Each structure stands twice: as C-alpha cells, then as structure tokens.
Amino acid sequence: MTKKAFHIFMACVLFIFAACASMGTPDGGPYDEMPPKLVSSTPGERATKNTLKKIELLFDEYIKLENASEKVIISPPQLEQPDIKAVGRKVIVELFDSLKPNTTYSIDFSDAIVDNNEGNPMGNFAFTFSTGEKIDSMEVSGVVLNAEDLEPIKGILVGLHSDVEDSAFVKKPIERVARTNGSGKFVIKGVAPGSYRVYALQDADQNFIFSQKSEKIAFQTELIATSSKPDFRLDTMWTDSIHYDTIVPVRYTHFYPDNIILRAFTEEQTNRYLVKSERLVPNRFSLFFSSKSDTLPVIRGLNFNEKDAFVVQESEYKDTIQYWLKDSLLFEQDTLSLALDYYASDSLENLVLTTDTLNLVPKKTMKKVKEEKAKELEEWKKELKKKQRRGEEPDTVPPATPLDMKITPSGSLDPDTWLTFAFQEPVVSIDTSFIHLQLKQDTLWTDVDFAFEQVPGKLLEYRLAGEWRYEQSYQLLVDSACFRGLYGTVNNPLKQTLNVKKQDDYSALFLRINGVEGPAFVELLNQDKPVKRVPVENGNAEFYFVKPGKYYVRLVMDHNNDGKWTTGNFGEKLQAEEVYYYPSALELKQQWDVTQDWNLESTPWDKQKPQEITKQKEDAAKTIKNRNAERERKKREQR
C-alpha cells in the first residue's frame, strides 16, 4: 500500500468512529404515558337490574391497585368490608352486604388503578350499576375544613341522608358517601334527584352513624337540593404527549351544589368520670377527671382529718386538681385513705353524685425523700472538710433549700409586657415592700411604682407591671424572704436588669374589619402560632409593639364571650364558633404603622387560610406525564 493510500484509509476509519460516537446511546424510546383503559366488565358499566355482588373489571393491560383501602369508596356504604383486589388485567370487587333494591351503586376508585409497568394512574375512575331500572347520576361536591383552624381534613367521610329528620344521623347509616382528598375536597356520586341533609363523619367504629362523641363531625342546618345544567369548560387538545394543538371549549353536565363547605369539630366531652388518681411524692396528690365541672369534689379523710388539710390547685375547668398537703405529719403516712364525693355521668349521661374510696400511696416514699436529703447532707459535709483542710473558713451551717423562683422575661423588655414570677410550690405569704423596681436616671437608680398581682386562675404564678418607657433601663430587686412557700422555704435575693427597647424597634397593625357581629377577638400569628391577641372593638383590632416580621391574622367569633374558641354540639344544633383568616401574609416593618381593611365574607372559607401556614397539603399529583417532554429536552441538550 502506498503512503497516500494509507492516509486515505486511516481518514475513513476515523470518520466511521466519529459517526458512531455521535449517535449516542439508545434511550429505549418514548415512555408509555397512557393510563389503563376499561375493556369490559361484569356487570356492564352503568348496567341496570343487576343482581351480581361480584364485579369484575377487565383492562387493556396489566394493572395494580394502590392504597385501595384508603382510596376506594363504595356507595351506598358497606357495613361488611368488601374484598377488592387486582389480578392480572382485572380488578375484582366482591360485596358481602345484601344489595338494596332500586339503588344505584358507585365504586369510586379515585386514582388507585395504575398500570403495572409505568404506574400511569387511571384518574378519577368510578364504576356504577343499578339494582333498579335506572341509574342515578346526580353529584354533589364541596370541601371539609377543621372548624378551629380551617385546615383541610383528609380522609373524612362525607355523606347524604334523604331522611331529613335530625335523628337520622345518630340512628341510620349514611346513604351515599365519599371520602375527602388531601385538599379536603369530596364528590358524592350516583345521587338521586331530591333534597338531602349533608354530614361529615370521622367514623371511628365504621358503622356510618354518629355514635360516639369522640367522632369528628360536621353538619349543615339547611337542606341541599340536587340539580344540573349544561355547561362548558376550556380543555387542551394534544397532538401527542408532548405537543398541544389548541384549547377548545368542551361541553359537560355541571352538577349542583358544587360548593358545600362543612366545618368539622369534635364535641366537648361531657361524659364525666374519674380517670385516675396519683400521688407521685408524699406532700401532694392529683385527681384527673374526663371532663369539666362547675364544682370541686368533696374529700372526706378516712385515716386523717381533712379540715384545712390542703392547698388546692385547680385547672380552668376543674378537670385536673392538685392537692398540696399542709401538715408534715400527713407526709409520713404511707397511705392516705379518703372518700371522694363527686358528680359523674350515669348510662344516660346524667350527672349523679358518686362516691369512690381511694388509697393513695406515694411513688416516692417519705423514706426515699429522707435518704436523698441525708445523701445531700453527707456530700455537703465532705465538701466542708475539704475546704477546712485548704484553710478556708466556710459556713458551718448547712444551706437551706430556697424557694425556687423563676422570673420571665429577662434582659430586653417590650413596653406591654408583664414580668411573670413562677414558683414550684404554693406561696403562703408575700411582703411586697421587699420588691423594688428602679429606673436608671443618669447614674442613679430611682424607685418607681409598679403593680403586682396573682395571675388569674394560676396558683403558682404572679405578675408585675411597670410603666415601661422606651430606651430606659430598669432594675428589679427582690429581697430575701419576700416570698414564703407552703413548706417554709423562702426565696434567695434577686437582682435583675431590664432594658426596654426603642420605639423605632416596633411596628403597629390596625385592622378595620367588616362583618363582625357580637364579641370577637383577633390573633396575630407567627406561622400558625398566636403571639398577640386583642378584642375587636367597634370593628377595629389594634396591635401595638409588634416586632417587625411576616405575620398572619386569625379572627374568632366569640359568641359566648369566654375568650377562646368553642366547639359545636349536634344535639343542640349548635355550630362551632366561626374562624376567619386574612387570606395573605402581612409584612410589618420597623417604624411602620400598617392599616388594613378586612371584609370577612369577601373570601370563601376554603380559600382563606394562606397556603404557607396550611399544614394539610394537597395530595401530590399522581402523574408521570411530561417525562417524554423532559426526554426530548435532554436529547436537544446533547446535540
């Protein structure tokens, strides 16, 4: 071979290798993005006069079911759980309840059916048949929200009753049902034309009846009436899975009502009984009841004299009560025996006087307490000897255990803040002349006035307020033995410096609210946590001394004027107190006063709570579409 021929041959070889390299690795071709298709069924789709309780659905490819127990809902509801399974290209549903005559059955699969290879979901697929001569095809839809915070509720049952008597909800199973998705939305299908009552039910015992007060419920006092009309929506026409052709109007049947909003709540527990009693330490014991009461129980000592024997610490609703024993001789008793008279619910939930006998034994005995104190004393003596050997002159009297006292906040202070004094045992005496609040003027500390009181409803907490001035320094001095505890302990002296922030460090928010009827209060929220609360007065809510930042706002219609949200009651036809959210965040900046108008009715309840603070997020769209578009994009980048 000549040298010229050799060069030509090598050039050809290099060209072939380059061409091969540019072809790239085969990627297997486009993805399958087509969902399964129903080929046939037994009985036929929308069949009438059906008597078969075993339903078989045949698809054009192998399929599988995902989360069938959560997603598939059968209406009318089945008291005995049906058997639902996927076998090859089939879905088989076997019903065990008797079929009701002249009834439309719907099996709503949602997106539970997917193909076996790519997981393409079939979408909102429902199969219907009737045991009568016609198919009922009406639909009603809406959303279920938690009444207290407008959170969408996922997975709660929503149902219809054609029996419009109020008692139907507590006596008869719901007739047509659906289950809410991650957005709290529901669609009840296969509904006959007519008027209904609509309910939501978190069905703990799966009997489709409101049978337990612990079940979350929702109801509407007004009846709903089904209707429909021809309508159209804009739809996208695709040439393939990547390219769309045009957007065209598509006719469909619009079913009403389609905007039902149910606010769900759990009724207040009224069945009252003694949950437990406990005596963790010798000097106190606690009683826990299942629900609130207007009165405290009566204690009769069986092996001790109960007269003036306790300091009583009660919760707001008297459902948790702590008894601090005054007499140290009672501490020594291994067992306190007592008769407890209190009101408890009978089988008809009527309150009747009940007597229980309790024998209270401490988990930590007095012997154990003495052993711990003896050990502490022994450790102190060892440390004393070490100091004496080092030539130090330590205090030869063992230190007394002080009354534990915690004061908050510390350091910086807002102008509208109370100082809180929290104790670990009841305080039996206070000498307020031992408390000094001083303002720094130039280099001198000058006594200033203050207010001091017990925190309402809090046995172990007190609070102090001064006339806090911007950019000023204060000094709080608490002398020793200012506070004396129930067991003879006294506080150690305390000195704490407090600095009030600059006026420029704050913002203010003024809300002008339209739609408030009766008592109400507004909460300023950091995320969904309240940081400030003010009452609504003459349609206005005013927040001062607000730290700069992003906030959200919630309003509660406080119909009973008790300062908190109150749940509803189905038996009394009482809805939970209404809650409203301002539908967007408010940005508050230093030195800015923000005035905001707010019409409570301008935004529907299900659109009010901002997504940023909504915890229950919408279900992830179960789709694997656009993979071909992504595939094409990557191929273009490689060229």
C-alpha positions in Angstrom: 0.0 0.0 0.0 1.3 3.4 -0.9 1.7 6.1 1.7 -1.1 8.2 0.1 -3.5 5.2 0.1 -2.7 4.5 3.8 -3.6 8.1 4.7 -6.9 7.8 2.9 -7.7 4.5 4.6 -7.0 6.0 8.1 -9.1 9.0 7.4 -12.1 6.7 6.5 -11.6 4.8 9.8 -11.6 8.0 11.9 -14.7 9.2 10.1 -16.6 6.0 10.9 -15.6 6.1 14.6 -16.7 9.7 14.9 -20.0 9.0 13.2 -20.6 6.1 15.7 -19.7 8.3 18.6 -22.2 11.0 17.7 -25.1 8.5 17.5 -25.4 8.4 21.3 -26.7 5.6 23.5 -30.2 4.4 22.6 -32.6 5.5 25.3 -35.3 2.9 24.8 -37.7 5.1 23.0 -40.6 7.3 24.4 -42.2 6.4 27.7 -45.7 4.9 27.9 -47.8 7.7 29.3 -51.2 6.2 28.5 -53.3 5.1 31.5 -55.1 1.7 31.5 -58.5 1.6 29.7 -61.5 -0.4 30.7 -62.2 -3.0 28.0 -65.2 -4.8 29.5 -67.0 -5.5 32.8 -69.4 -7.9 34.5 -71.9 -6.5 35.1 -71.7 -4.0 32.3 -70.8 -0.4 33.1 -74.0 1.5 34.1 -75.9 -1.7 34.0 -79.5 -1.8 35.4 -81.4 -4.6 37.2 -78.1 -6.0 38.4 -78.1 -8.8 41.0 -74.4 -9.7 40.9 -72.4 -9.0 44.0 -69.1 -9.9 42.4 -67.9 -7.2 40.0 -65.1 -7.8 37.5 -63.4 -5.1 35.5 -61.1 -6.0 32.6 -58.5 -3.6 31.4 -56.3 -3.4 28.2 -53.1 -4.0 30.2 -51.8 -5.5 33.5 -52.8 -3.2 36.4 -52.3 -2.9 40.1 -54.2 -1.2 43.0 -52.5 1.4 45.2 -53.9 2.1 48.7 -57.2 0.6 47.8 -58.4 0.6 51.5 -57.9 4.4 51.6 -58.9 5.4 48.1 -61.7 3.1 47.0 -65.1 4.1 48.4 -68.4 2.3 47.7 -71.7 3.9 47.9 -74.1 3.1 49.5 -71.6 2.3 52.3 -70.9 -1.3 53.1 -71.2 -2.4 56.7 -69.2 -5.5 55.9 -65.9 -4.7 54.3 -65.8 -5.7 50.6 -62.9 -7.6 49.1 -61.1 -5.5 46.5 -58.1 -6.9 44.6 -56.2 -6.7 41.3 -55.5 -9.9 39.4 -53.5 -9.6 36.2 -55.6 -7.3 33.9 -58.6 -7.5 36.2 -59.9 -5.7 39.3 -62.4 -7.8 41.3 -64.7 -6.3 43.8 -66.8 -8.7 45.9 -69.6 -7.2 48.0 -70.8 -9.0 51.1 -73.8 -6.8 52.1 -77.1 -7.6 50.5 -77.9 -5.4 47.5 -80.6 -2.8 48.1 -83.5 -2.8 45.6 -83.8 0.1 43.2 -80.5 1.6 44.2 -77.6 3.0 42.2 -74.2 1.6 43.4 -71.0 3.5 42.7 -67.5 2.2 43.2 -65.2 5.3 43.2 -61.6 4.1 42.6 -60.1 7.7 42.6 -56.6 7.2 41.2 -56.0 3.8 42.8 -55.8 1.9 39.5 -52.4 2.2 37.7 -50.7 0.3 35.0 -48.3 -2.4 36.2 -45.2 -1.1 34.3 -45.1 2.7 34.3 -47.6 3.4 37.2 -49.8 5.6 34.9 -52.9 6.4 37.0 -56.3 5.9 35.5 -57.5 9.2 37.1 -60.8 9.7 38.9 -62.4 6.5 37.7 -65.8 5.4 39.1 -67.9 2.3 38.1 -71.6 2.4 38.5 -74.5 0.0 38.2 -78.1 -0.1 39.5 -80.3 -2.8 41.0 -83.3 -0.9 39.6 -84.4 0.2 36.2 -82.4 3.5 36.1 -79.1 5.0 37.1 -79.0 7.9 39.4 -76.4 10.3 38.1 -76.5 13.4 40.2 -73.4 14.6 42.1 -72.8 17.0 44.9 -69.3 18.3 45.9 -67.5 20.6 48.3 -64.9 20.7 51.0 -64.5 19.8 54.7 -62.4 22.1 56.9 -61.4 21.8 60.6 -63.6 24.4 62.2 -61.0 25.6 64.7 -58.2 26.5 62.2 -59.7 26.0 58.7 -57.3 23.1 57.9 -58.5 20.8 55.1 -59.4 17.4 56.6 -58.2 14.4 54.6 -59.9 11.1 54.6 -63.1 12.1 56.5 -66.4 10.6 55.2 -69.0 12.9 53.8 -72.5 11.6 53.3 -76.1 12.3 52.4 -79.3 11.4 54.2 -82.6 11.5 52.3 -84.3 11.1 55.7 -84.1 14.8 56.7 -85.0 14.2 60.4 -82.2 15.3 62.7 -82.2 11.9 64.4 -81.2 10.1 61.2 -77.6 10.9 61.7 -77.5 9.1 65.0 -79.8 6.3 64.1 -79.3 5.3 60.5 -76.2 4.7 58.3 -75.4 7.4 55.8 -76.9 6.6 52.4 -74.4 8.0 49.9 -70.8 8.6 50.8 -67.5 9.9 49.6 -64.1 10.5 51.2 -62.1 13.8 51.1 -58.8 14.1 49.4 -55.7 15.9 50.6 -57.4 19.3 49.9 -60.4 18.3 51.9 -62.5 18.1 48.7 -65.2 15.5 48.1 -67.5 14.4 45.3 -70.6 12.3 46.2 -71.7 10.4 43.0 -74.7 8.4 42.0 -77.2 10.6 43.8 -80.9 10.5 43.0 -82.6 13.9 42.4 -84.0 15.3 45.6 -83.3 17.1 48.9 -80.8 15.9 51.4 -79.0 16.6 54.6 -75.2 16.5 54.3 -72.9 15.4 57.0 -69.2 14.7 57.6 -68.1 11.9 59.9 -64.8 10.6 61.1 -66.2 7.2 61.6 -64.3 5.5 64.4 -66.4 2.4 64.6 -67.2 2.1 60.9 -71.0 1.9 61.3 -71.6 5.1 59.2 -73.6 6.6 62.2 -72.6 9.4 64.6 -72.5 7.1 67.6 -69.5 8.4 69.6 -68.9 11.9 70.9 -65.2 11.5 70.1 -66.0 11.3 66.4 -65.3 14.5 64.5 -68.5 15.6 62.7 -69.9 18.4 60.5 -73.4 19.2 59.5 -75.5 21.8 57.8 -78.8 23.0 59.1 -80.1 23.8 55.6 -81.2 21.1 53.2 -79.4 20.8 49.8 -81.3 20.1 46.6 -79.6 18.4 43.6 -79.7 20.0 40.2 -77.6 20.1 37.0 -77.3 22.2 33.8 -75.3 22.0 30.5 -72.0 23.9 30.8 -68.6 24.0 29.1 -65.0 24.3 30.1 -61.8 25.0 28.3 -59.7 21.9 27.5 -56.4 21.4 25.9 -56.2 19.3 22.7 -52.8 17.4 22.3 -51.3 16.2 19.1 -49.1 13.8 21.2 -47.9 13.6 24.7 -45.5 16.5 24.1 -47.2 19.0 21.8 -50.7 20.5 22.2 -52.7 21.7 19.3 -55.3 24.1 20.6 -57.5 25.0 23.5 -61.2 24.3 22.9 -64.5 24.6 24.8 -65.8 21.2 25.9 -69.4 20.6 26.9 -70.3 18.8 30.1 -73.0 18.4 32.7 -72.5 20.7 35.7 -73.9 19.3 38.9 -75.0 21.4 41.8 -74.4 22.1 44.6 -70.7 22.1 44.0 -69.5 24.5 46.7 -70.6 22.9 50.0 -68.4 23.9 52.9 -68.5 21.8 56.0 -66.7 22.9 59.2 -65.9 19.9 61.3 -65.5 19.7 65.0 -65.3 17.3 67.9 -68.0 17.8 70.5 -66.9 18.7 74.1 -66.5 15.6 76.2 -69.4 15.6 78.7 -69.3 12.0 80.0 -67.7 12.7 83.3 -65.8 10.1 85.4 -62.6 9.9 87.5 -59.8 9.0 85.1 -57.1 8.4 87.7 -55.6 9.5 90.9 -51.9 9.6 91.7 -49.5 10.6 94.5 -46.1 10.9 93.0 -44.5 12.4 96.1 -45.5 12.4 99.7 -46.7 16.0 100.0 -49.2 16.1 97.2 -51.7 14.1 95.1 -53.7 14.7 92.0 -57.1 13.8 90.6 -57.9 13.7 86.9 -61.4 13.8 85.5 -62.6 13.1 81.9 -64.5 16.4 81.5 -65.0 19.8 83.2 -67.2 20.5 86.2 -68.6 23.6 87.9 -67.7 22.3 91.4 -64.8 20.7 93.1 -65.1 17.2 94.6 -65.5 16.8 98.3 -62.9 14.9 100.2 -63.5 13.1 103.5 -60.5 11.7 105.2 -60.8 8.1 106.4 -57.4 8.0 108.3 -56.8 11.7 108.6 -58.6 14.9 109.3 -59.4 16.7 106.0 -60.3 20.0 107.6 -57.9 22.7 106.3 -55.5 19.9 105.2 -54.8 21.1 101.6 -54.0 24.0 99.4 -56.0 23.2 96.2 -54.6 23.9 92.7 -57.3 23.5 90.1 -57.3 23.8 86.3 -59.5 26.2 84.5 -62.3 23.6 84.0 -61.7 21.7 87.3 -60.9 18.5 85.4 -57.3 18.4 86.9 -56.9 19.1 90.6 -53.8 19.0 92.7 -53.9 18.9 96.5 -50.8 20.2 98.4 -50.8 18.7 101.9 -50.2 21.3 104.6 -49.4 19.1 107.6 -46.0 17.4 107.5 -47.4 14.6 109.7 -49.5 13.6 106.7 -46.3 13.3 104.6 -45.2 10.5 106.9 -48.3 8.4 106.2 -47.6 5.7 103.7 -51.2 5.6 102.7 -53.8 8.3 102.7 -57.3 6.8 102.7 -60.2 9.1 101.7 -63.7 9.1 100.4 -64.2 11.2 97.3 -67.7 12.6 96.5 -68.1 14.0 93.0 -70.6 14.2 90.2 -70.2 11.6 87.5 -72.2 10.6 84.4 -74.6 7.6 84.5 -75.5 5.5 81.5 -77.9 8.2 80.2 -75.1 10.9 80.7 -77.0 12.5 83.6 -74.7 13.7 86.4 -75.3 11.8 89.7 -73.4 12.1 93.0 -70.8 9.3 93.2 -68.5 8.2 96.0 -65.2 6.5 95.5 -62.8 5.2 98.1 -59.1 6.0 97.3 -56.0 4.7 99.0 -53.1 6.9 97.9 -49.6 5.6 98.2 -46.7 7.8 97.0 -44.4 6.5 94.3 -41.5 8.2 96.0 -41.9 7.3 99.7 -41.0 9.6 102.6 -38.2 7.2 103.4 -36.7 7.7 100.0 -37.0 11.5 100.4 -35.2 11.4 103.7 -32.5 9.2 102.2 -31.9 11.7 99.4 -31.7 14.6 101.9 -29.3 12.6 104.0 -27.1 11.9 101.0 -27.1 15.6 100.1 -26.0 16.5 103.7 -23.2 13.9 103.6 -21.9 15.4 100.4 -22.0 18.9 102.0 -20.0 17.6 105.0 -17.4 16.1 102.7 -17.0 19.4 100.9 -16.8 21.2 104.2 -13.9 19.1 105.3 -12.1 19.7 102.1 -12.4 23.5 102.5 -11.2 23.3 106.1 -8.1 21.3 105.1 -7.4 24.0 102.5 -7.5 26.6 105.3 -10.7 28.2 104.1 -13.4 29.4 106.5 -16.6 28.0 105.1 -20.1 28.4 106.5 -20.6 25.6 109.0 -24.4 25.7 108.8 -25.9 23.6 106.0 -27.5 25.8 103.4 -31.3 25.8 103.5 -33.2 24.8 100.4 -34.5 28.0 98.8 -38.0 28.6 97.4 -37.5 28.1 93.7 -38.5 31.3 91.8 -38.2 32.0 88.0 -38.8 35.4 86.5 -39.5 35.9 82.8 -38.7 37.6 80.6 -35.1 38.6 81.4 -32.9 41.1 79.6 -34.9 43.0 77.0 -38.5 44.0 77.6 -41.4 45.1 75.5 -43.5 48.1 76.7 -46.7 46.0 77.1 -45.0 43.1 78.9 -45.7 41.7 82.4 -42.9 40.1 84.4 -44.0 36.7 85.5 -43.0 35.1 88.8 -43.3 31.3 88.7 -42.9 29.1 91.8 -42.6 25.4 92.4 -44.9 25.3 95.4 -47.8 27.5 96.7 -46.8 30.8 98.2 -48.4 31.5 101.6 -47.1 34.9 102.3 -45.7 37.9 100.3 -44.2 41.1 101.5 -44.4 43.4 98.5 -42.3 46.0 100.4 -39.4 43.7 99.7 -39.9 44.2 96.0 -38.2 47.2 94.4 -38.5 48.4 90.8 -35.9 51.1 90.0 -35.5 53.3 86.9 -32.0 54.4 86.0 -31.8 58.2 85.7 -28.3 59.4 84.7 -26.2 57.3 87.0 -28.7 56.9 89.8 -31.4 54.3 90.4 -34.8 55.7 91.5 -37.7 53.7 92.9 -40.8 53.7 90.6 -44.3 52.4 91.1 -45.4 49.0 89.9 -48.5 46.7 90.0 -48.2 43.2 91.5 -50.9 40.5 91.4 -51.5 36.8 91.2 -52.1 35.6 87.6 -55.9 34.9 87.4 -56.5 31.1 87.7 -52.8 30.3 88.3 -52.0 29.2 91.9 -48.2 29.2 91.3 -47.8 32.4 89.2 -47.7 36.1 89.9 -47.0 39.1 87.7 -45.6 42.6 87.9 -46.1 45.5 85.5 -44.3 48.8 85.5 -44.7 52.0 83.4 -42.1 50.8 81.0 -40.5 53.7 79.0 -38.7 53.3 75.7 -34.9 53.0 75.8 -34.8 53.0 79.6 -33.1 50.7 82.0 -34.8 49.2 85.0 -33.6 47.2 87.9 -35.7 44.6 89.7 -34.6 43.9 93.3 -36.3 41.1 95.3 -35.1 40.9 98.9 -34.6 37.6 100.7 -37.7 36.1 102.3 -40.0 38.3 100.2 -41.9 35.1 99.3 -42.5 32.3 101.8 -43.6 28.9 100.5 -46.1 26.4 101.9 -43.3 24.3 103.3 -41.3 27.1 105.0 -38.9 27.8 102.2 -38.1 31.4 101.3 -36.6 32.9 98.2 -33.0 33.9 97.7 -32.3 37.6 97.0 -32.5 38.5 93.3 -31.2 41.4 91.2 -32.2 41.6 87.5 -31.6 44.4 85.0 -34.2 45.0 82.3 -33.9 47.2 79.2 -36.9 48.5 77.3 -36.4 48.6 73.5 -36.5 51.7 71.3 -39.8 52.8 69.9 -38.2 52.5 66.4 -37.8 48.8 67.0 -41.6 48.2 66.7 -44.4 48.3 64.2 -48.1 48.5 64.7 -51.1 46.9 62.9 -54.6 48.4 62.7 -57.3 46.2 61.2 -60.6 47.7 60.1 -62.9 44.7 60.0 -66.3 44.4 58.2 -68.6 41.6 59.1 -68.1 41.2 62.8 -71.3 40.5 64.8 -71.1 40.3 68.5 -67.9 39.6 70.6 -64.8 38.6 68.7 -61.1 38.6 69.1 -58.2 38.6 66.6 -54.9 36.8 66.9 -51.6 37.8 65.3 -49.8 34.7 64.2 -46.2 33.8 63.7 -46.8 30.9 61.2 -49.9 29.4 62.9 -48.8 30.2 66.5 -50.5 33.1 68.2 -48.1 35.8 69.5 -50.6 38.6 70.4 -54.4 38.7 70.9 -56.7 41.7 71.1 -60.5 42.1 71.3 -62.5 43.5 68.4 -63.9 46.9 69.4 -66.3 48.8 67.1 -65.0 46.8 64.1 -61.3 47.5 64.9 -58.5 45.4 66.1 -55.2 47.2 67.1 -51.8 45.7 67.7 -49.1 47.8 69.2 -45.4 47.0 69.9 -45.2 44.4 67.2 -41.7 43.1 66.3 -41.0 43.5 62.6 -41.6 40.4 60.5 -44.2 38.5 58.5 -47.4 37.7 60.2 -50.8 36.1 59.6 -54.1 37.0 61.2 -57.0 34.9 62.5 -60.3 36.1 63.9 -62.6 34.1 66.2 -66.3 35.0 66.6 -66.5 34.6 70.4 -70.3 34.2 70.7 -70.2 33.1 74.4 -67.6 35.8 75.2 -65.3 33.4 77.1 -62.1 34.5 75.3 -61.5 31.3 73.4 -62.8 29.2 70.5 -65.7 27.0 71.4 -66.7 23.8 69.7 -70.2 22.9 68.5 -72.9 20.4 69.5 -75.0 18.4 67.1 -77.8 17.6 69.6 -78.3 21.4 70.3 -77.9 22.2 66.6 -75.0 24.5 67.6 -72.2 25.1 65.1 -68.7 25.7 66.3 -67.7 29.3 66.6 -66.6 30.8 63.3 -63.0 31.3 62.5 -61.6 33.5 59.7 -58.1 34.1 58.3 -56.9 37.1 56.5 -56.0 35.4 53.1 -52.4 36.6 52.8 -49.4 37.4 55.0 -48.8 40.9 56.3 -45.3 42.3 56.3 -44.7 44.6 59.3 -41.5 46.8 59.2 -39.7 48.9 61.7 -41.3 52.3 62.4 -44.3 51.5 60.1 -47.9 51.6 61.1 -49.9 49.3 58.8 -53.7 49.9 58.4 -55.5 47.0 56.6 -59.2 46.7 55.7 -60.7 43.2 56.0 -64.0 42.0 54.8 -64.6 38.6 56.4 -67.1 37.5 53.7 -65.1 38.5 50.7 -63.1 35.2 50.5 -64.8 31.8 50.8 -63.8 29.8 53.9 -61.9 27.2 51.9 -59.7 29.9 50.3 -58.9 32.0 53.4 -56.1 30.2 55.1 -52.8 31.0 53.4 -51.0 28.0 51.9 -47.8 28.9 53.7 -49.3 28.0 57.1 -51.7 25.3 55.9 -50.3 22.0 57.3 -52.5 19.6 55.3 -51.1 20.0 51.8 -52.9 18.9 48.6 -52.2 15.3 47.5 -49.2 15.2 45.1 -50.5 15.0 41.6 -50.2 11.3 40.7 -48.9 11.6 37.2 -45.8 10.7 35.3 -46.7 12.7 32.2 -44.2 15.1 30.7 -41.5 12.5 31.0 -41.4 12.5 27.2 -41.1 16.2 27.1 -38.2 16.0 29.6 -36.6 13.3 27.5 -36.8 15.5 24.4 -35.3 18.4 26.3 -32.3 16.3 27.4 -31.8 15.0 23.9 -31.7 18.5 22.5 -29.1 19.5 25.1 -26.9 16.5 24.0 -26.9 17.6 20.3 
